[in-house]
Amino acid sequence: VPGSYSRACANQAVAEADLVFFIGSHTGGQVTNDWKLPRANTRIIQMDINAAELGRSFPIEVGLQSDIQAGLQKMLRSTGEVGKASDEQDRASWVAHVQTLVDDWKASVDHLWNSDDMPMRTERLSKELADHLPSDVILVADTGHSGIWTGTMIDFSSPDQSFIRCAGSLGWAFPAAFGAKAAAPNRPVITFAGDGAMWYHFMEMDTGVRYGLNTVTVVNNNASLNQERALNERNYGSPLPGSDELWKLTNVDFAAMAEQMGGLGITVTKPAHFEGALDQALNAGKPAVIDVKTNIDSIAPKAWD
């Protein structure tokens, strides 16, 4: 997944590509990192069911108006055995290069994924979540840092897993997950959100309880909106006394709040306790909140551009 909320290796690969194929993408600022990716003069093919999208954000070599599934199936049938041995070698070389970018990036964050710092780093929380995601999960990630954490630090292991992120303003993911669960009642639905986001629509816990919607919300609770920390300190020129009131929040027990509203609430402070908490939450039969106490200094990575 390239763009503003993405791994450096993904953006590097798109930046180096000589051809980019946008498939059903609005080519907005997030997926293109404010329209800096792909690079200028990169050849682009775009497929979309809406003709107005074709070439709207980037000059394109070829525009294809089509239903995505039907269009791709027809392209695959049309190409058949087209291609030379040299083309196959070029593709193999490119795939190997991209794999090196991925491997190098993973090596650069491995110490964070496996950090034993306390309070828990969000990178470690992301790894614990990724390691224990159900094979058919729908992961709903909130906007801002939650979108970055999930887009960079969580690996998916099955084609049956779904990833929905940043589809609304801050706080949208918690109520949206109830909608996902209502639409797909037989699939596990997990939300990843920060404590700042949880304040927007926590009252929808009542909706989930009344309808028996067993979503699981993992709260990255660092008692702050630390996404705003750098902006705040830049505007003030330094971390002046009292200026942190604009981004620090009260350390709240979201697990207790969930319990008071009829859901399940679990507090986690150690990585070793996360798997058991997730298993309990997935089998609660009602909305569950896992309140994970995390490190306020764990800041989501900026996009590579």
Wavefront OBJ file of the C-alpha trace (Angstrom):
o trace
v 0.000 0.000 0.000
v 1.782 3.195 -1.137
v 1.112 6.778 -0.108
v 1.129 9.009 2.935
v 0.283 6.265 5.445
v 2.589 3.602 4.079
v 5.857 1.749 4.368
v 8.916 3.437 2.931
v 9.607 0.388 0.761
v 6.194 0.652 -0.922
v 6.774 4.276 -1.860
v 10.312 3.507 -3.013
v 9.025 0.803 -5.339
v 6.402 3.097 -6.871
v 8.964 5.899 -7.231
v 11.318 3.605 -9.163
v 8.671 2.013 -11.395
v 8.650 2.852 -15.109
v 4.956 1.898 -15.382
v 2.185 2.249 -12.786
v -1.302 0.733 -13.143
v -4.026 2.454 -11.075
v -6.884 -0.025 -10.620
v -10.110 1.409 -9.189
v -8.174 4.170 -7.441
v -9.314 7.762 -7.065
v -5.609 8.733 -7.184
v -6.168 11.056 -4.238
v -3.579 12.740 -2.069
v -3.263 9.936 0.456
v -2.484 7.026 -1.867
v -0.082 9.202 -3.914
v 1.543 10.982 -0.942
v 0.136 14.365 -1.977
v 0.519 13.535 -5.679
v 4.287 13.026 -5.424
v 3.979 9.362 -6.443
v 4.377 8.125 -9.085
v 7.179 10.414 -10.242
v 6.691 12.858 -13.106
v 6.974 11.275 -16.570
v 6.137 7.786 -15.279
v 3.904 5.964 -17.734
v 0.465 5.322 -16.229
v -2.442 3.034 -17.066
v -5.698 3.641 -15.220
v -8.803 1.456 -15.002
v -12.016 2.675 -13.400
v -15.732 2.142 -13.895
v -16.181 5.924 -13.754
v -14.814 7.555 -16.903
v -14.441 10.879 -15.076
v -11.661 9.345 -12.948
v -9.488 8.472 -15.928
v -6.620 10.953 -16.098
v -8.184 13.202 -13.471
v -5.064 13.462 -11.310
v -2.258 12.243 -13.578
v -1.638 12.252 -17.339
v -2.151 8.682 -18.521
v -0.887 6.556 -21.387
v -4.009 4.383 -21.447
v -7.414 4.822 -19.812
v -9.765 1.858 -19.459
v -13.387 2.357 -18.418
v -14.534 -0.956 -17.008
v -15.817 -2.896 -14.064
v -12.578 -3.895 -12.344
v -13.149 -7.639 -12.121
v -14.465 -7.954 -15.665
v -11.750 -5.701 -17.062
v -8.871 -7.520 -15.409
v -10.228 -10.926 -16.407
v -10.446 -9.808 -20.032
v -6.919 -8.397 -19.916
v -5.587 -11.683 -18.556
v -7.361 -13.654 -21.281
v -6.068 -11.281 -23.955
v -2.440 -11.368 -22.882
v -2.282 -15.161 -22.780
v 1.262 -16.243 -23.494
v 2.426 -12.842 -24.725
v 5.927 -12.050 -23.561
v 9.514 -12.949 -24.315
v 12.020 -14.781 -22.192
v 13.848 -11.482 -21.716
v 10.633 -9.944 -20.353
v 10.361 -12.758 -17.814
v 13.955 -12.140 -16.757
v 13.287 -8.427 -16.388
v 10.233 -9.145 -14.250
v 12.157 -11.574 -12.072
v 14.895 -8.994 -11.593
v 12.355 -6.315 -10.642
v 10.524 -8.598 -8.216
v 13.840 -9.488 -6.584
v 14.697 -5.797 -6.261
v 11.338 -4.985 -4.669
v 11.771 -7.907 -2.275
v 15.136 -6.445 -1.262
v 13.468 -3.101 -0.534
v 10.915 -4.895 1.640
v 13.532 -6.989 3.437
v 15.717 -3.951 4.128
v 12.754 -2.030 5.515
v 11.705 -4.908 7.757
v 15.257 -5.201 9.077
v 15.231 -1.488 9.915
v 12.146 -1.805 12.145
v 12.730 -5.262 13.591
v 14.086 -3.856 16.867
v 10.869 -1.835 17.261
v 8.597 -4.761 16.438
v 10.343 -6.789 19.121
v 10.891 -4.012 21.646
v 10.378 -4.878 25.312
v 10.066 -1.215 26.316
v 7.412 -0.404 28.885
v 4.923 1.113 28.408
v 4.577 -0.986 25.279
v 5.633 0.605 21.996
v 2.916 0.743 19.348
v 5.200 -1.083 16.918
v 5.178 -4.040 19.332
v 1.406 -3.812 19.745
v 1.065 -3.858 15.946
v 3.225 -6.980 15.720
v 1.226 -8.753 18.423
v -1.989 -7.918 16.579
v -0.591 -9.002 13.203
v 0.675 -12.287 14.633
v -2.777 -13.189 15.955
v -5.171 -11.847 13.314
v -7.802 -14.428 12.319
v -7.395 -15.690 8.763
v -10.722 -14.143 7.693
v -10.606 -10.955 9.761
v -11.953 -7.568 8.728
v -9.507 -5.038 10.184
v -10.963 -1.532 10.444
v -8.318 1.115 11.127
v -9.043 4.661 12.149
v -7.656 7.805 10.563
v -4.346 9.495 11.375
v -1.718 7.552 13.283
v -3.930 4.448 13.414
v -3.968 4.377 9.621
v -0.189 4.738 9.566
v 0.461 2.089 12.222
v -1.715 -0.490 10.482
v -0.525 0.469 6.994
v 3.136 0.134 7.928
v 3.521 -2.247 10.836
v 0.879 -4.930 10.235
v 1.459 -7.781 7.798
v -1.523 -9.690 6.443
v -1.145 -13.420 5.924
v -4.281 -14.527 4.055
v -6.172 -13.365 0.940
v -9.374 -13.771 2.971
v -8.381 -10.927 5.301
v -9.851 -7.474 4.605
v -8.327 -4.108 5.469
v -10.456 -0.951 5.686
v -8.710 2.205 6.847
v -9.014 5.972 6.928
v -12.501 6.034 5.396
v -13.678 9.009 7.438
v -12.744 11.671 9.950
v -11.073 10.827 13.255
v -13.185 8.401 15.262
v -15.129 6.879 12.363
v -13.718 3.352 12.735
v -15.412 2.416 16.018
v -19.013 2.787 14.762
v -18.065 1.659 11.242
v -16.896 -1.665 12.642
v -20.415 -2.335 13.915
v -21.636 -1.833 10.367
v -19.004 -4.244 9.067
v -20.032 -6.846 11.645
v -23.718 -6.436 10.792
v -22.896 -6.910 7.107
v -20.559 -9.873 7.695
v -21.766 -11.483 10.953
v -19.737 -14.657 10.460
v -16.400 -12.878 10.137
v -14.322 -11.492 13.023
v -14.146 -7.688 12.965
v -11.313 -5.893 14.743
v -10.913 -2.133 15.079
v -7.582 -0.390 15.654
v -7.963 3.128 17.046
v -6.189 5.577 19.317
v -7.608 6.883 22.570
v -8.140 10.305 20.992
v -10.372 8.766 18.326
v -12.391 6.795 20.864
v -13.804 9.955 22.412
v -15.741 10.864 19.277
v -18.322 8.065 19.108
v -17.880 5.820 22.142
v -21.609 6.125 22.827
v -22.142 3.740 19.902
v -21.059 0.990 22.292
v -24.709 1.013 23.310
v -25.724 0.206 19.733
v -23.307 -2.691 19.616
v -24.503 -4.062 22.950
v -28.187 -3.840 22.033
v -27.634 -5.668 18.762
v -25.104 -8.161 20.136
v -22.376 -7.167 17.683
v -19.160 -8.879 18.760
v -16.599 -6.435 17.410
v -13.189 -6.154 19.059
v -11.686 -2.692 19.466
v -7.961 -2.479 20.169
v -7.257 0.931 21.706
v -3.725 2.262 21.289
v -4.005 4.209 24.543
v -1.064 6.563 25.064
v -3.232 9.200 26.777
v -2.558 11.680 24.011
v -3.041 12.894 20.491
v 0.697 12.584 19.947
v 0.205 12.995 16.204
v -0.178 16.693 17.038
v 2.935 16.875 19.215
v 5.444 17.908 16.535
v 3.019 20.439 15.025
v 2.349 21.922 18.445
v 6.013 22.260 19.340
v 6.863 23.644 15.906
v 4.204 26.337 16.242
v 5.415 27.309 19.707
v 9.078 27.049 18.733
v 9.746 24.550 21.520
v 7.900 22.384 24.054
v 6.943 25.341 26.248
v 5.497 24.713 29.725
v 1.771 24.142 29.424
v 1.733 23.865 25.630
v 1.240 20.115 25.849
v -2.332 20.679 27.001
v -3.228 20.819 23.308
v -2.253 17.186 22.712
v -2.007 15.365 26.035
v -5.199 13.704 27.290
v -6.428 12.186 30.534
v -5.373 8.569 31.026
v -8.793 6.924 30.870
v -9.813 3.305 31.499
v -11.668 2.427 28.299
v -12.047 -1.165 29.471
v -14.058 0.016 32.481
v -16.148 2.259 30.224
v -16.954 -0.712 27.997
v -17.959 -2.816 31.002
v -20.219 -0.064 32.334
v -22.054 0.013 29.006
v -22.585 -3.748 28.884
v -19.609 -4.765 26.781
v -16.421 -6.632 27.632
v -13.407 -4.614 28.730
v -9.835 -5.893 29.072
v -6.734 -3.892 29.983
v -3.374 -5.006 28.580
v -0.004 -3.629 29.671
v 2.345 -6.437 28.546
v 2.826 -7.962 25.083
v 2.591 -11.489 26.484
v -0.975 -10.838 27.615
v -2.311 -9.627 24.270
v -3.004 -12.991 22.612
v -5.164 -14.215 25.484
v -7.050 -10.922 25.620
v -7.751 -11.041 21.889
v -9.001 -14.623 22.049
v -11.322 -13.755 24.938
v -12.605 -10.666 23.128
v -13.269 -12.512 19.862
v -15.462 -14.995 21.721
v -17.281 -12.510 23.963
v -20.593 -12.532 22.094
v -20.805 -8.765 22.566
v -18.689 -5.684 21.821
v -15.249 -5.923 23.397
v -12.598 -3.287 24.054
v -8.938 -4.141 24.658
v -7.390 -1.077 26.278
v -3.648 -1.336 25.584
v -1.470 1.084 27.542
v 1.223 2.292 25.143
v 4.243 4.571 25.047
v 3.498 8.243 24.451
v 6.867 8.635 22.687
v 6.052 5.986 20.079
v 5.357 8.137 17.008
v 4.055 6.745 13.715
v 6.652 6.984 10.909
v 6.467 9.674 8.255
v 6.014 8.685 4.642
v 9.058 8.246 2.408
v 8.976 10.678 -0.516
l 1 2 3 4 5 6 7 8 9 10 11 12 13 14 15 16 17 18 19 20 21 22 23 24 25 26 27 28 29 30 31 32 33 34 35 36 37 38 39 40 41 42 43 44 45 46 47 48 49 50 51 52 53 54 55 56 57 58 59 60 61 62 63 64 65 66 67 68 69 70 71 72 73 74 75 76 77 78 79 80 81 82 83 84 85 86 87 88 89 90 91 92 93 94 95 96 97 98 99 100 101 102 103 104 105 106 107 108 109 110 111 112 113 114 115 116 117 118 119 120 121 122 123 124 125 126 127 128 129 130 131 132 133 134 135 136 137 138 139 140 141 142 143 144 145 146 147 148 149 150 151 152 153 154 155 156 157 158 159 160 161 162 163 164 165 166 167 168 169 170 171 172 173 174 175 176 177 178 179 180 181 182 183 184 185 186 187 188 189 190 191 192 193 194 195 196 197 198 199 200 201 202 203 204 205 206 207 208 209 210 211 212 213 214 215 216 217 218 219 220 221 222 223 224 225 226 227 228 229 230 231 232 233 234 235 236 237 238 239 240 241 242 243 244 245 246 247 248 249 250 251 252 253 254 255 256 257 258 259 260 261 262 263 264 265 266 267 268 269 270 271 272 273 274 275 276 277 278 279 280 281 282 283 284 285 286 287 288 289 290 291 292 293 294 295 296 297 298 299 300 301 302 303 304 305
